[in-house]
């Protein structure tokens, strides 16, 4: 069952109400008995926590094998 957010149009009181989707929306403010409006929420979105959910977790390793170069100037050692 989802939690809905409501806001009173008269006193500005905001509150949450846990109810079934099939139930009628609330229409009366519990604080001042004024008119209320159901707010559009973000809904239930997945929250990814922990490793394995980020792009950086799947990148190839930046540690490449280093070539063994004995001379960086291009001259051979004798």
Backbone as XML, in Angstrom:
<?xml version="1.0"?>
<chain id="A" units="angstrom">
  <residue number="1" name="UNK">
    <atom name="N" x="0.844" y="-1.182" z="0.000"/>
    <atom name="CA" x="0.000" y="0.000" z="0.000"/>
    <atom name="C" x="0.885" y="1.238" z="0.000"/>
  </residue>
  <residue number="2" name="UNK">
    <atom name="N" x="0.589" y="2.183" z="-0.880"/>
    <atom name="CA" x="1.415" y="3.385" z="-0.973"/>
    <atom name="C" x="1.062" y="4.434" z="0.077"/>
  </residue>
  <residue number="3" name="UNK">
    <atom name="N" x="1.988" y="5.323" z="0.272"/>
    <atom name="CA" x="1.786" y="6.477" z="1.147"/>
    <atom name="C" x="1.578" y="7.693" z="0.256"/>
  </residue>
  <residue number="4" name="UNK">
    <atom name="N" x="0.508" y="8.421" z="0.489"/>
    <atom name="CA" x="0.197" y="9.608" z="-0.307"/>
    <atom name="C" x="0.463" y="10.859" z="0.512"/>
  </residue>
  <residue number="5" name="UNK">
    <atom name="N" x="0.908" y="11.913" z="-0.179"/>
    <atom name="CA" x="1.121" y="13.214" z="0.452"/>
    <atom name="C" x="-0.069" y="14.100" z="0.151"/>
  </residue>
  <residue number="6" name="UNK">
    <atom name="N" x="-0.512" y="14.816" z="1.165"/>
    <atom name="CA" x="-1.626" y="15.736" z="1.025"/>
    <atom name="C" x="-1.221" y="17.099" z="1.562"/>
  </residue>
  <residue number="7" name="UNK">
    <atom name="N" x="-1.860" y="18.151" z="1.008"/>
    <atom name="CA" x="-1.622" y="19.513" z="1.496"/>
    <atom name="C" x="-2.954" y="20.234" z="1.589"/>
  </residue>
  <residue number="8" name="UNK">
    <atom name="N" x="-3.142" y="20.909" z="2.713"/>
    <atom name="CA" x="-4.372" y="21.677" z="2.918"/>
    <atom name="C" x="-4.280" y="22.986" z="2.144"/>
  </residue>
  <residue number="9" name="UNK">
    <atom name="N" x="-5.325" y="23.303" z="1.405"/>
    <atom name="CA" x="-5.359" y="24.540" z="0.632"/>
    <atom name="C" x="-5.690" y="25.746" z="1.498"/>
  </residue>
  <residue number="10" name="UNK">
    <atom name="N" x="-6.241" y="25.506" z="2.696"/>
    <atom name="CA" x="-6.623" y="26.605" z="3.575"/>
    <atom name="C" x="-5.511" y="26.983" z="4.555"/>
  </residue>
  <residue number="11" name="UNK">
    <atom name="N" x="-4.955" y="25.995" z="5.271"/>
    <atom name="CA" x="-3.955" y="26.309" z="6.303"/>
    <atom name="C" x="-2.525" y="25.951" z="5.897"/>
  </residue>
  <residue number="12" name="UNK">
    <atom name="N" x="-2.352" y="25.226" z="4.781"/>
    <atom name="CA" x="-1.015" y="24.873" z="4.309"/>
    <atom name="C" x="-0.399" y="23.658" z="4.979"/>
  </residue>
  <residue number="13" name="UNK">
    <atom name="N" x="-1.158" y="22.979" z="5.823"/>
    <atom name="CA" x="-0.660" y="21.791" z="6.529"/>
    <atom name="C" x="-0.400" y="20.656" z="5.538"/>
  </residue>
  <residue number="14" name="UNK">
    <atom name="N" x="0.776" y="20.057" z="5.592"/>
    <atom name="CA" x="1.095" y="18.916" z="4.739"/>
    <atom name="C" x="1.260" y="17.673" z="5.611"/>
  </residue>
  <residue number="15" name="UNK">
    <atom name="N" x="0.775" y="16.549" z="5.095"/>
    <atom name="CA" x="0.864" y="15.304" z="5.848"/>
    <atom name="C" x="0.849" y="14.127" z="4.886"/>
  </residue>
  <residue number="16" name="UNK">
    <atom name="N" x="1.213" y="12.973" z="5.400"/>
    <atom name="CA" x="1.204" y="11.738" z="4.630"/>
    <atom name="C" x="0.090" y="10.838" z="5.153"/>
  </residue>
  <residue number="17" name="UNK">
    <atom name="N" x="-0.467" y="10.047" z="4.239"/>
    <atom name="CA" x="-1.515" y="9.115" z="4.638"/>
    <atom name="C" x="-1.290" y="7.788" z="3.919"/>
  </residue>
  <residue number="18" name="UNK">
    <atom name="N" x="-1.270" y="6.718" z="4.679"/>
    <atom name="CA" x="-1.050" y="5.368" z="4.165"/>
    <atom name="C" x="-2.402" y="4.774" z="3.823"/>
  </residue>
  <residue number="19" name="UNK">
    <atom name="N" x="-2.649" y="4.520" z="2.520"/>
    <atom name="CA" x="-3.946" y="3.991" z="2.119"/>
    <atom name="C" x="-3.818" y="3.160" z="0.846"/>
  </residue>
  <residue number="20" name="UNK">
    <atom name="N" x="-4.844" y="2.359" z="0.598"/>
    <atom name="CA" x="-4.878" y="1.520" z="-0.600"/>
    <atom name="C" x="-5.090" y="2.393" z="-1.844"/>
  </residue>
  <residue number="21" name="UNK">
    <atom name="N" x="-4.653" y="1.867" z="-2.969"/>
    <atom name="CA" x="-4.840" y="2.583" z="-4.224"/>
    <atom name="C" x="-6.322" y="2.698" z="-4.559"/>
  </residue>
  <residue number="22" name="UNK">
    <atom name="N" x="-7.093" y="1.702" z="-4.213"/>
    <atom name="CA" x="-8.513" y="1.679" z="-4.552"/>
    <atom name="C" x="-9.371" y="2.558" z="-3.639"/>
  </residue>
  <residue number="23" name="UNK">
    <atom name="N" x="-8.816" y="3.041" z="-2.533"/>
    <atom name="CA" x="-9.583" y="3.896" z="-1.617"/>
    <atom name="C" x="-9.786" y="5.292" z="-2.209"/>
  </residue>
  <residue number="24" name="UNK">
    <atom name="N" x="-10.841" y="5.947" z="-1.785"/>
    <atom name="CA" x="-11.110" y="7.324" z="-2.186"/>
    <atom name="C" x="-10.056" y="8.243" z="-1.569"/>
  </residue>
  <residue number="25" name="UNK">
    <atom name="N" x="-9.710" y="9.298" z="-2.295"/>
    <atom name="CA" x="-8.751" y="10.261" z="-1.782"/>
    <atom name="C" x="-9.363" y="11.053" z="-0.635"/>
  </residue>
  <residue number="26" name="UNK">
    <atom name="N" x="-8.515" y="11.485" z="0.287"/>
    <atom name="CA" x="-9.000" y="12.313" z="1.388"/>
    <atom name="C" x="-9.400" y="13.678" z="0.850"/>
  </residue>
  <residue number="27" name="UNK">
    <atom name="N" x="-10.388" y="14.306" z="1.492"/>
    <atom name="CA" x="-10.857" y="15.616" z="1.033"/>
    <atom name="C" x="-10.898" y="16.649" z="2.146"/>
  </residue>
  <residue number="28" name="UNK">
    <atom name="N" x="-10.764" y="16.219" z="3.415"/>
    <atom name="CA" x="-10.878" y="17.146" z="4.546"/>
    <atom name="C" x="-9.586" y="17.130" z="5.355"/>
  </residue>
  <residue number="29" name="UNK">
    <atom name="N" x="-9.083" y="18.309" z="5.678"/>
    <atom name="CA" x="-7.856" y="18.453" z="6.461"/>
    <atom name="C" x="-8.101" y="17.991" z="7.899"/>
  </residue>
  <residue number="30" name="UNK">
    <atom name="N" x="-7.226" y="17.147" z="8.450"/>
    <atom name="CA" x="-7.418" y="16.688" z="9.828"/>
    <atom name="C" x="-7.135" y="17.779" z="10.862"/>
  </residue>
  <residue number="31" name="UNK">
    <atom name="N" x="-6.490" y="18.859" z="10.450"/>
    <atom name="CA" x="-6.122" y="19.922" z="11.383"/>
    <atom name="C" x="-7.178" y="21.028" z="11.454"/>
  </residue>
  <residue number="32" name="UNK">
    <atom name="N" x="-7.572" y="21.543" z="10.269"/>
    <atom name="CA" x="-8.500" y="22.685" z="10.270"/>
    <atom name="C" x="-9.835" y="22.380" z="9.600"/>
  </residue>
  <residue number="33" name="UNK">
    <atom name="N" x="-10.007" y="21.167" z="9.107"/>
    <atom name="CA" x="-11.224" y="20.721" z="8.408"/>
    <atom name="C" x="-11.437" y="21.452" z="7.082"/>
  </residue>
  <residue number="34" name="UNK">
    <atom name="N" x="-10.353" y="22.025" z="6.516"/>
    <atom name="CA" x="-10.428" y="22.699" z="5.216"/>
    <atom name="C" x="-10.264" y="21.702" z="4.078"/>
  </residue>
  <residue number="35" name="UNK">
    <atom name="N" x="-10.178" y="22.234" z="2.875"/>
    <atom name="CA" x="-10.038" y="21.410" z="1.680"/>
    <atom name="C" x="-8.567" y="21.030" z="1.487"/>
  </residue>
  <residue number="36" name="UNK">
    <atom name="N" x="-8.343" y="19.782" z="1.080"/>
    <atom name="CA" x="-6.975" y="19.331" z="0.847"/>
    <atom name="C" x="-6.818" y="18.845" z="-0.584"/>
  </residue>
  <residue number="37" name="UNK">
    <atom name="N" x="-5.565" y="18.787" z="-1.008"/>
    <atom name="CA" x="-5.220" y="18.335" z="-2.346"/>
    <atom name="C" x="-4.138" y="17.282" z="-2.226"/>
  </residue>
  <residue number="38" name="UNK">
    <atom name="N" x="-4.278" y="16.205" z="-2.996"/>
    <atom name="CA" x="-3.253" y="15.178" z="-2.986"/>
    <atom name="C" x="-2.103" y="15.642" z="-3.870"/>
  </residue>
  <residue number="39" name="UNK">
    <atom name="N" x="-0.897" y="15.565" z="-3.358"/>
    <atom name="CA" x="0.284" y="16.002" z="-4.083"/>
    <atom name="C" x="0.824" y="14.871" z="-4.944"/>
  </residue>
  <residue number="40" name="UNK">
    <atom name="N" x="1.444" y="15.243" z="-6.020"/>
    <atom name="CA" x="2.079" y="14.258" z="-6.884"/>
    <atom name="C" x="3.451" y="13.968" z="-6.308"/>
  </residue>
  <residue number="41" name="UNK">
    <atom name="N" x="3.671" y="12.728" z="-5.957"/>
    <atom name="CA" x="4.944" y="12.336" z="-5.370"/>
    <atom name="C" x="5.849" y="11.689" z="-6.383"/>
  </residue>
  <residue number="42" name="UNK">
    <atom name="N" x="7.058" y="11.387" z="-5.940"/>
    <atom name="CA" x="8.029" y="10.733" z="-6.805"/>
    <atom name="C" x="7.670" y="9.272" z="-7.013"/>
  </residue>
  <residue number="43" name="UNK">
    <atom name="N" x="6.806" y="8.753" z="-6.183"/>
    <atom name="CA" x="6.441" y="7.349" z="-6.301"/>
    <atom name="C" x="7.515" y="6.477" z="-5.673"/>
  </residue>
  <residue number="44" name="UNK">
    <atom name="N" x="7.380" y="5.214" z="-5.884"/>
    <atom name="CA" x="8.385" y="4.319" z="-5.326"/>
    <atom name="C" x="9.402" y="4.004" z="-6.404"/>
  </residue>
  <residue number="45" name="UNK">
    <atom name="N" x="10.558" y="4.576" z="-6.271"/>
    <atom name="CA" x="11.627" y="4.342" z="-7.223"/>
    <atom name="C" x="12.685" y="3.492" z="-6.551"/>
  </residue>
  <residue number="46" name="UNK">
    <atom name="N" x="13.384" y="2.688" z="-7.301"/>
    <atom name="CA" x="14.422" y="1.872" z="-6.676"/>
    <atom name="C" x="15.584" y="2.736" z="-6.201"/>
  </residue>
  <residue number="47" name="UNK">
    <atom name="N" x="16.097" y="2.395" z="-5.059"/>
    <atom name="CA" x="17.258" y="3.088" z="-4.506"/>
    <atom name="C" x="18.391" y="2.089" z="-4.496"/>
  </residue>
  <residue number="48" name="UNK">
    <atom name="N" x="19.416" y="2.382" z="-5.282"/>
    <atom name="CA" x="20.545" y="1.479" z="-5.394"/>
    <atom name="C" x="21.604" y="1.844" z="-4.372"/>
  </residue>
  <residue number="49" name="UNK">
    <atom name="N" x="21.911" y="0.914" z="-3.518"/>
    <atom name="CA" x="22.955" y="1.114" z="-2.516"/>
    <atom name="C" x="23.945" y="-0.031" z="-2.620"/>
  </residue>
  <residue number="50" name="UNK">
    <atom name="N" x="25.167" y="0.261" z="-2.328"/>
    <atom name="CA" x="26.192" y="-0.768" z="-2.348"/>
    <atom name="C" x="26.947" y="-0.786" z="-3.660"/>
  </residue>
  <residue number="51" name="UNK">
    <atom name="N" x="27.884" y="-1.674" z="-3.761"/>
    <atom name="CA" x="28.698" y="-1.728" z="-4.972"/>
    <atom name="C" x="27.962" y="-2.483" z="-6.068"/>
  </residue>
  <residue number="52" name="UNK">
    <atom name="N" x="28.360" y="-2.214" z="-7.291"/>
    <atom name="CA" x="27.777" y="-2.915" z="-8.416"/>
    <atom name="C" x="26.727" y="-2.136" z="-9.166"/>
  </residue>
  <residue number="53" name="UNK">
    <atom name="N" x="26.368" y="-0.947" z="-8.707"/>
    <atom name="CA" x="25.316" y="-0.189" z="-9.356"/>
    <atom name="C" x="25.818" y="1.054" z="-10.068"/>
  </residue>
  <residue number="54" name="UNK">
    <atom name="N" x="27.106" y="1.255" z="-10.072"/>
    <atom name="CA" x="27.647" y="2.472" z="-10.646"/>
    <atom name="C" x="28.473" y="2.158" z="-11.882"/>
  </residue>
  <residue number="55" name="UNK">
    <atom name="N" x="28.524" y="3.092" z="-12.811"/>
    <atom name="CA" x="29.242" y="2.898" z="-14.057"/>
    <atom name="C" x="30.719" y="2.631" z="-13.789"/>
  </residue>
  <residue number="56" name="UNK">
    <atom name="N" x="31.269" y="3.261" z="-12.786"/>
    <atom name="CA" x="32.684" y="3.088" z="-12.489"/>
    <atom name="C" x="32.996" y="1.688" z="-11.989"/>
  </residue>
  <residue number="57" name="UNK">
    <atom name="N" x="32.013" y="0.965" z="-11.514"/>
    <atom name="CA" x="32.240" y="-0.393" z="-11.035"/>
    <atom name="C" x="32.482" y="-1.374" z="-12.180"/>
  </residue>
  <residue number="58" name="UNK">
    <atom name="N" x="32.091" y="-1.013" z="-13.389"/>
    <atom name="CA" x="32.199" y="-1.924" z="-14.513"/>
    <atom name="C" x="33.265" y="-1.522" z="-15.523"/>
  </residue>
  <residue number="59" name="UNK">
    <atom name="N" x="33.973" y="-0.435" z="-15.284"/>
    <atom name="CA" x="35.011" y="-0.016" z="-16.214"/>
    <atom name="C" x="36.195" y="-0.959" z="-16.138"/>
  </residue>
  <residue number="60" name="UNK">
    <atom name="N" x="36.903" y="-1.032" z="-17.260"/>
    <atom name="CA" x="38.100" y="-1.856" z="-17.286"/>
    <atom name="C" x="39.162" y="-1.208" z="-16.419"/>
  </residue>
  <residue number="61" name="UNK">
    <atom name="N" x="40.047" y="-2.017" z="-15.935"/>
    <atom name="CA" x="41.100" y="-1.533" z="-15.057"/>
    <atom name="C" x="41.996" y="-0.557" z="-15.794"/>
  </residue>
  <residue number="62" name="UNK">
    <atom name="N" x="42.372" y="0.517" z="-15.121"/>
    <atom name="CA" x="43.249" y="1.526" z="-15.697"/>
    <atom name="C" x="44.699" y="1.081" z="-15.619"/>
  </residue>
  <residue number="63" name="UNK">
    <atom name="N" x="44.987" y="0.027" z="-14.873"/>
    <atom name="CA" x="46.354" y="-0.466" z="-14.726"/>
    <atom name="C" x="46.702" y="-1.346" z="-15.917"/>
  </residue>
  <residue number="64" name="UNK">
    <atom name="N" x="47.367" y="-0.746" z="-16.892"/>
    <atom name="CA" x="47.803" y="-1.495" z="-18.064"/>
    <atom name="C" x="49.237" y="-1.942" z="-17.839"/>
  </residue>
  <residue number="65" name="UNK">
    <atom name="N" x="49.656" y="-3.047" z="-18.431"/>
    <atom name="CA" x="51.043" y="-3.477" z="-18.260"/>
    <atom name="C" x="51.994" y="-2.451" z="-18.860"/>
  </residue>
  <residue number="66" name="UNK">
    <atom name="N" x="53.028" y="-2.125" z="-18.115"/>
    <atom name="CA" x="54.011" y="-1.145" z="-18.556"/>
    <atom name="C" x="55.075" y="-1.867" z="-19.370"/>
  </residue>
  <residue number="67" name="UNK">
    <atom name="N" x="55.342" y="-1.303" z="-20.560"/>
    <atom name="CA" x="56.370" y="-1.899" z="-21.401"/>
    <atom name="C" x="57.734" y="-1.618" z="-20.788"/>
  </residue>
  <residue number="68" name="UNK">
    <atom name="N" x="58.598" y="-2.581" z="-20.865"/>
    <atom name="CA" x="59.935" y="-2.437" z="-20.304"/>
    <atom name="C" x="60.825" y="-1.764" z="-21.331"/>
  </residue>
  <residue number="69" name="UNK">
    <atom name="N" x="61.036" y="-0.470" z="-21.160"/>
    <atom name="CA" x="61.882" y="0.291" z="-22.072"/>
    <atom name="C" x="63.178" y="0.603" z="-21.341"/>
  </residue>
  <residue number="70" name="UNK">
    <atom name="N" x="64.272" y="0.108" z="-21.883"/>
    <atom name="CA" x="65.552" y="0.347" z="-21.228"/>
    <atom name="C" x="66.132" y="1.695" z="-21.612"/>
  </residue>
  <residue number="71" name="UNK">
    <atom name="N" x="65.800" y="2.187" z="-22.784"/>
    <atom name="CA" x="66.351" y="3.462" z="-23.221"/>
    <atom name="C" x="65.214" y="4.308" z="-23.777"/>
  </residue>
  <residue number="72" name="UNK">
    <atom name="N" x="64.959" y="5.445" z="-23.189"/>
    <atom name="CA" x="63.870" y="6.298" z="-23.637"/>
    <atom name="C" x="64.319" y="7.300" z="-24.677"/>
  </residue>
  <residue number="73" name="UNK">
    <atom name="N" x="65.636" y="7.437" z="-24.921"/>
    <atom name="CA" x="66.116" y="8.417" z="-25.900"/>
    <atom name="C" x="66.277" y="7.824" z="-27.285"/>
  </residue>
  <residue number="74" name="UNK">
    <atom name="N" x="66.165" y="6.529" z="-27.451"/>
    <atom name="CA" x="66.279" y="5.904" z="-28.744"/>
    <atom name="C" x="67.697" y="5.422" z="-29.039"/>
  </residue>
  <residue number="75" name="UNK">
    <atom name="N" x="68.650" y="5.705" z="-28.172"/>
    <atom name="CA" x="70.026" y="5.247" z="-28.361"/>
    <atom name="C" x="70.242" y="3.936" z="-27.628"/>
  </residue>
  <residue number="76" name="UNK">
    <atom name="N" x="71.048" y="3.103" z="-28.220"/>
    <atom name="CA" x="71.347" y="1.822" z="-27.589"/>
    <atom name="C" x="72.480" y="1.991" z="-26.597"/>
  </residue>
  <residue number="77" name="UNK">
    <atom name="N" x="72.406" y="1.268" z="-25.502"/>
    <atom name="CA" x="73.475" y="1.297" z="-24.515"/>
    <atom name="C" x="74.537" y="0.284" z="-24.882"/>
  </residue>
  <residue number="78" name="UNK">
    <atom name="N" x="75.792" y="0.612" z="-24.626"/>
    <atom name="CA" x="76.893" y="-0.320" z="-24.914"/>
    <atom name="C" x="77.586" y="-0.748" z="-23.680"/>
  </residue>
</chain>
